[in-house]
């Protein structure tokens, strides 16, 4: 299981500082996210959300701020595009043009995202025998597509 987490301070309804915990992981072949809240002052606690699939920006943002992003790229840029396109089209609700752009990005600098996102897509591509590699230290300014766009 690959996972990332971040904890940050928020203001509780009681006025005290509280902690919000967000996380993202690959579990049983699925990309999952969750968030919890806890106030030590008043004891308030809540699960703010959890789901399988792309994490909302209020979860991804703190994770990227804490850990940065990585890039997933093809191990061999000359890999045939058909299995890549099939995977991308099955993974997200993309047009063929969008899938082709992502395929080109995978063959070039790589597709940026969180480590769990990259690991999850890596598993999807590996199921079609597409070899990829994860490169750390990617820029965070272009890490939203396709993860945070509702694709």
DRENDO-1510 file (C-alpha; in Angstrom, 1 decimal, always signed):
<recs>
REC; n; res; u; v; w
REC; 1; UNK; +0.0; +0.0; +0.0 .
REC; 2; UNK; +1.4; +3.4; -1.0 .
REC; 3; UNK; +0.0; +6.3; +1.0 .
REC; 4; UNK; +0.7; +9.9; +1.9 .
REC; 5; UNK; -0.7; +12.0; +4.7 .
REC; 6; UNK; -0.7; +15.5; +6.0 .
REC; 7; UNK; -1.8; +17.1; +9.2 .
REC; 8; UNK; -2.6; +20.8; +9.5 .
REC; 9; UNK; -4.2; +23.2; +11.9 .
REC; 10; UNK; -7.7; +24.6; +11.5 .
REC; 11; UNK; -10.1; +26.6; +13.7 .
REC; 12; UNK; -12.8; +24.6; +15.5 .
REC; 13; UNK; -16.3; +25.9; +16.1 .
REC; 14; UNK; -15.4; +26.2; +19.8 .
REC; 15; UNK; -12.7; +28.7; +18.8 .
REC; 16; UNK; -9.7; +26.5; +19.6 .
REC; 17; UNK; -7.1; +25.2; +17.2 .
REC; 18; UNK; -7.9; +21.7; +15.9 .
REC; 19; UNK; -6.1; +19.3; +13.6 .
REC; 20; UNK; -7.3; +18.1; +10.2 .
REC; 21; UNK; -5.7; +15.0; +8.8 .
REC; 22; UNK; -5.9; +14.2; +5.1 .
REC; 23; UNK; -4.6; +11.1; +3.3 .
REC; 24; UNK; -4.4; +9.4; +0.0 .
REC; 25; UNK; -3.5; +5.8; -0.7 .
REC; 26; UNK; -3.7; +2.9; -3.1 .
REC; 27; UNK; -5.7; +0.1; -1.4 .
REC; 28; UNK; -6.5; -3.2; -3.2 .
REC; 29; UNK; -5.9; -1.6; -6.6 .
REC; 30; UNK; -8.0; +1.4; -5.9 .
REC; 31; UNK; -7.0; +5.1; -5.4 .
REC; 32; UNK; -8.6; +6.2; -2.1 .
REC; 33; UNK; -8.6; +9.4; +0.0 .
REC; 34; UNK; -9.8; +10.4; +3.4 .
REC; 35; UNK; -9.9; +13.3; +5.9 .
REC; 36; UNK; -10.6; +13.5; +9.6 .
REC; 37; UNK; -10.9; +16.4; +12.1 .
REC; 38; UNK; -10.1; +16.4; +15.9 .
REC; 39; UNK; -10.2; +19.2; +18.5 .
REC; 40; UNK; -8.4; +18.5; +21.7 .
REC; 41; UNK; -10.1; +21.4; +23.5 .
REC; 42; UNK; -13.7; +20.4; +23.1 .
REC; 43; UNK; -13.3; +16.8; +22.0 .
REC; 44; UNK; -15.1; +17.3; +18.7 .
REC; 45; UNK; -14.1; +14.8; +16.1 .
REC; 46; UNK; -15.5; +13.9; +12.6 .
REC; 47; UNK; -14.7; +12.1; +9.5 .
REC; 48; UNK; -14.9; +14.8; +6.9 .
REC; 49; UNK; -15.0; +12.5; +4.0 .
REC; 50; UNK; -13.5; +9.4; +2.3 .
REC; 51; UNK; -13.9; +7.9; -1.2 .
REC; 52; UNK; -12.3; +5.9; -3.9 .
REC; 53; UNK; -11.1; +7.9; -6.9 .
REC; 54; UNK; -9.6; +11.3; -7.5 .
REC; 55; UNK; -9.2; +13.3; -4.2 .
REC; 56; UNK; -10.9; +16.7; -4.0 .
REC; 57; UNK; -8.6; +19.8; -4.0 .
REC; 58; UNK; -9.0; +20.3; -0.3 .
REC; 59; UNK; -7.3; +16.9; +0.2 .
REC; 60; UNK; -4.8; +17.1; -2.6 .
REC; 61; UNK; -3.6; +20.6; -1.8 .
REC; 62; UNK; -2.3; +19.9; +1.7 .
REC; 63; UNK; -0.7; +16.6; +0.4 .
REC; 64; UNK; +1.1; +18.4; -2.4 .
REC; 65; UNK; +2.1; +21.3; +0.0 .
REC; 66; UNK; +3.6; +18.7; +2.4 .
REC; 67; UNK; +5.2; +16.2; +0.0 .
REC; 68; UNK; +5.4; +17.9; -3.5 .
REC; 69; UNK; +4.6; +15.9; -6.6 .
REC; 70; UNK; +6.2; +13.1; -8.6 .
REC; 71; UNK; +6.0; +12.4; -12.4 .
REC; 72; UNK; +5.0; +9.1; -13.9 .
REC; 73; UNK; +6.7; +8.5; -17.3 .
REC; 74; UNK; +7.2; +5.7; -19.7 .
REC; 75; UNK; +10.3; +3.6; -19.1 .
REC; 76; UNK; +10.6; +3.4; -22.9 .
REC; 77; UNK; +9.3; +6.5; -24.7 .
REC; 78; UNK; +8.9; +4.4; -27.9 .
REC; 79; UNK; +6.2; +2.1; -26.2 .
REC; 80; UNK; +3.2; +1.6; -28.5 .
REC; 81; UNK; +0.4; +4.0; -27.7 .
REC; 82; UNK; -2.6; +1.7; -28.1 .
REC; 83; UNK; -2.4; +0.0; -24.6 .
REC; 84; UNK; -1.7; +3.5; -23.1 .
REC; 85; UNK; -4.7; +5.1; -24.7 .
REC; 86; UNK; -7.0; +2.2; -23.8 .
REC; 87; UNK; -5.9; +2.5; -20.1 .
REC; 88; UNK; -6.3; +6.2; -20.0 .
REC; 89; UNK; -9.8; +6.1; -21.7 .
REC; 90; UNK; -10.9; +3.4; -19.2 .
REC; 91; UNK; -9.4; +5.3; -16.3 .
REC; 92; UNK; -11.0; +8.7; -16.8 .
REC; 93; UNK; -13.8; +10.2; -18.8 .
REC; 94; UNK; -11.5; +11.6; -21.5 .
REC; 95; UNK; -11.9; +12.5; -25.1 .
REC; 96; UNK; -9.5; +10.7; -27.5 .
REC; 97; UNK; -7.7; +14.0; -27.9 .
REC; 98; UNK; -7.2; +14.4; -24.1 .
REC; 99; UNK; -6.0; +10.8; -23.9 .
REC; 100; UNK; -3.5; +11.4; -26.7 .
REC; 101; UNK; -2.2; +14.5; -25.0 .
REC; 102; UNK; -1.7; +12.6; -21.7 .
REC; 103; UNK; +0.0; +9.7; -23.6 .
REC; 104; UNK; +2.4; +12.3; -25.1 .
REC; 105; UNK; +3.0; +13.7; -21.7 .
REC; 106; UNK; +3.8; +10.2; -20.3 .
REC; 107; UNK; +6.3; +9.7; -23.1 .
REC; 108; UNK; +7.9; +13.0; -22.5 .
REC; 109; UNK; +8.5; +14.7; -19.1 .
REC; 110; UNK; +5.8; +12.5; -17.4 .
REC; 111; UNK; +2.4; +13.0; -15.9 .
REC; 112; UNK; +2.7; +14.9; -12.5 .
REC; 113; UNK; +0.6; +13.9; -9.5 .
REC; 114; UNK; +0.9; +12.7; -5.9 .
REC; 115; UNK; +2.9; +9.5; -5.2 .
REC; 116; UNK; -0.3; +7.5; -4.6 .
REC; 117; UNK; -1.8; +8.8; -7.9 .
REC; 118; UNK; +1.3; +7.9; -9.8 .
REC; 119; UNK; +1.5; +4.4; -8.2 .
REC; 120; UNK; -2.1; +3.7; -9.0 .
REC; 121; UNK; -1.8; +4.7; -12.6 .
REC; 122; UNK; +1.4; +2.8; -12.8 .
REC; 123; UNK; -0.5; -0.3; -11.7 .
REC; 124; UNK; -3.2; +0.3; -14.3 .
REC; 125; UNK; -0.6; +0.6; -17.1 .
REC; 126; UNK; +1.3; -2.4; -15.9 .
REC; 127; UNK; -1.8; -4.5; -16.3 .
REC; 128; UNK; -1.3; -3.9; -20.1 .
REC; 129; UNK; +2.4; -4.5; -19.9 .
REC; 130; UNK; +3.3; -0.8; -20.1 .
REC; 131; UNK; +6.5; -0.2; -18.1 .
REC; 132; UNK; +6.7; +3.2; -16.3 .
REC; 133; UNK; +8.9; +4.9; -13.8 .
REC; 134; UNK; +8.3; +7.4; -11.1 .
REC; 135; UNK; +10.5; +10.4; -10.9 .
REC; 136; UNK; +10.5; +12.5; -7.7 .
REC; 137; UNK; +10.7; +16.2; -7.4 .
REC; 138; UNK; +8.3; +17.4; -10.1 .
REC; 139; UNK; +7.0; +20.9; -10.3 .
REC; 140; UNK; +3.6; +21.4; -8.6 .
REC; 141; UNK; +2.1; +24.0; -10.9 .
REC; 142; UNK; +0.8; +21.6; -13.5 .
REC; 143; UNK; -0.2; +18.7; -11.2 .
REC; 144; UNK; -4.0; +19.1; -11.4 .
REC; 145; UNK; -4.8; +17.5; -14.7 .
REC; 146; UNK; -6.3; +14.9; -14.9 .
REC; 147; UNK; -6.4; +14.3; -11.1 .
REC; 148; UNK; -8.4; +17.4; -9.9 .
REC; 149; UNK; -10.5; +18.1; -12.9 .
REC; 150; UNK; -13.2; +15.6; -12.4 .
REC; 151; UNK; -12.1; +13.5; -15.3 .
</recs>
